[in-house]
């Protein structure tokens, strides 16, 4: 059985402001670094063999904190688990989107990557990682929207309507090409 721990990166200033990040390469804020340390401490009591990260800075920083605490090297940076593109809305607040495009902006073509595209891209990346390390315990540090799309691609019946919290862990397993979810959006390490 292959086990994958999917972790959303720690918080950024844009998370707090409510700005769409997408592919924008933001760093963690101070709280984000503390969250990364908290998930790293939680994971230190478990056996993890490999750690992969999105190639965006906020995920890499989170992965680096975890890798250092676990005493393992980051195995690779994977563009396939990069956050979904926010197109023209990257960097904007809800009020700015309404001001620019009106209340119906969600129904407009603004260059956003579709849920379906993220589903295919993310699930393919996770399948490739699992195939490369069959039977291992693997951590993958990524982003909220792409992780939810990816999970839906791997486990279509899974309810992914709950947004993933910063440094939450979702644990999935693969046995005989069947994926299942053991834990979703867990943040007990944050004591919230």
C-alpha positions in Angstrom: 0.0 0.0 0.0 1.2 3.5 -0.9 0.3 6.3 1.5 0.4 10.0 0.5 0.0 12.9 2.9 -1.3 15.9 1.0 -0.4 19.1 2.8 -1.6 22.6 1.9 1.1 25.3 2.4 1.3 27.6 5.3 -0.4 31.0 5.3 0.7 34.1 3.3 -0.2 37.7 3.6 -2.4 37.3 0.5 -4.3 34.5 2.3 -5.1 36.9 5.1 -6.1 39.7 2.7 -8.3 37.4 0.7 -6.4 37.9 -2.5 -6.4 35.2 -5.2 -2.8 33.8 -5.4 -2.9 31.2 -8.3 0.6 31.1 -9.9 1.8 34.3 -8.1 4.9 33.3 -6.2 4.3 34.6 -2.7 6.3 33.6 0.4 4.9 32.4 3.7 4.2 35.0 6.4 5.4 34.6 10.0 2.3 32.7 10.9 2.8 30.5 7.9 6.3 29.6 9.0 4.9 28.7 12.5 2.2 26.6 10.9 4.9 24.7 8.9 6.9 24.1 12.1 3.7 22.8 13.8 2.9 20.3 11.0 6.5 19.3 10.8 6.5 18.5 14.5 3.3 16.5 14.1 4.8 14.5 11.2 8.0 13.8 13.1 6.3 11.1 15.1 5.4 9.2 11.8 7.4 7.4 9.1 7.7 9.4 5.9 10.1 8.3 3.1 9.9 11.1 0.5 8.7 14.7 0.3 7.6 16.5 -2.9 6.6 20.1 -3.3 4.9 22.4 -5.8 7.5 24.6 -7.4 5.9 27.8 -6.0 7.7 29.5 -3.1 5.0 29.2 -0.4 4.8 25.4 -0.9 8.6 25.0 -1.1 9.1 26.9 2.1 6.6 24.7 3.9 8.2 21.6 2.5 11.7 22.8 3.5 10.6 23.2 7.1 9.0 19.8 7.2 12.0 18.1 5.4 14.5 19.7 7.8 12.5 18.5 10.9 12.1 15.0 9.4 15.7 14.8 8.3 15.0 14.0 4.7 15.8 15.9 1.5 13.1 17.3 -0.7 12.8 14.6 -3.4 11.6 16.9 -6.1 9.6 20.0 -7.2 6.6 19.1 -9.3 4.9 21.7 -11.6 1.9 19.4 -11.9 0.9 20.2 -8.3 1.3 23.9 -8.7 -1.8 25.9 -7.7 -4.4 26.4 -10.4 -4.0 29.5 -12.4 -6.2 32.4 -11.4 -5.9 34.1 -14.8 -7.0 37.8 -14.7 -8.2 37.6 -11.1 -4.8 36.8 -9.6 -3.8 39.4 -7.0 -7.4 40.8 -6.6 -9.8 41.0 -3.7 -13.5 40.2 -4.1 -14.4 43.9 -4.0 -11.9 44.6 -6.8 -13.3 41.8 -8.9 -16.9 43.1 -8.5 -15.6 46.7 -9.3 -13.9 45.6 -12.5 -16.2 42.9 -13.8 -19.5 43.2 -11.8 -21.2 40.8 -9.5 -21.4 38.1 -12.3 -17.6 37.9 -12.6 -17.6 34.2 -11.7 -19.6 33.5 -14.9 -17.1 35.4 -17.1 -14.1 34.1 -19.1 -11.2 35.5 -17.1 -8.6 33.0 -17.9 -9.0 30.8 -14.8 -7.8 27.2 -15.0 -10.9 25.0 -14.9 -11.6 22.5 -12.1 -11.5 19.7 -14.8 -8.0 20.8 -16.0 -6.7 20.9 -12.4 -8.3 17.5 -11.8 -6.4 15.9 -14.7 -3.1 17.7 -14.1 -3.0 17.1 -10.3 -4.2 13.5 -10.3 -1.8 12.6 -13.0 1.1 14.1 -11.0 0.1 12.2 -7.9 -0.3 8.9 -9.8 3.2 9.4 -11.2 4.7 10.0 -7.8 2.9 6.9 -6.4 4.1 4.8 -9.2 7.7 5.9 -8.7 7.6 5.1 -5.0 5.2 2.1 -4.8 4.6 1.0 -1.2 6.2 4.1 0.3 4.9 6.9 2.6 5.1 10.2 0.7 4.4 13.8 1.6 3.3 16.2 -1.1 3.1 19.9 -0.2 0.8 21.8 -2.5 -2.1 24.3 -2.6 -5.8 24.3 -1.7 -7.6 24.4 -5.1 -5.3 22.0 -6.9 -5.4 19.5 -4.0 -9.2 19.5 -3.9 -9.3 19.0 -7.7 -6.7 16.3 -7.5 -8.6 14.5 -4.8 -11.8 14.5 -6.9 -9.8 13.0 -9.7 -8.4 10.2 -7.6 -11.5 9.5 -5.5 -14.6 10.8 -7.4 -17.0 10.0 -4.5 -15.0 12.1 -2.0 -16.7 15.3 -0.8 -14.2 18.0 -1.3 -16.5 20.9 -0.7 -14.8 21.9 2.5 -11.9 24.3 1.7 -8.5 23.0 2.9 -6.9 25.0 5.8 -3.3 26.1 5.7 -1.0 23.2 6.6 -3.9 20.8 6.8 -3.0 17.2 6.0 -5.2 14.9 4.0 -4.0 11.3 3.9 -4.8 9.0 1.0 -3.8 5.5 0.2 -3.5 3.4 -2.9 -3.9 -0.3 -2.9 -4.4 -2.4 -6.1 -5.0 0.8 -8.1 -7.8 1.9 -5.8 -7.5 5.2 -3.9 -9.1 6.0 -0.6 -9.1 8.8 1.8 -8.3 8.1 5.5 -8.1 11.7 6.8 -9.3 15.0 5.3 -8.3 18.5 6.1 -6.8 17.7 9.6 -5.2 20.6 11.5 -5.0 19.2 15.0 -1.4 20.4 15.2 -2.6 24.0 15.1 -4.8 23.7 18.2 -7.6 25.7 16.6 
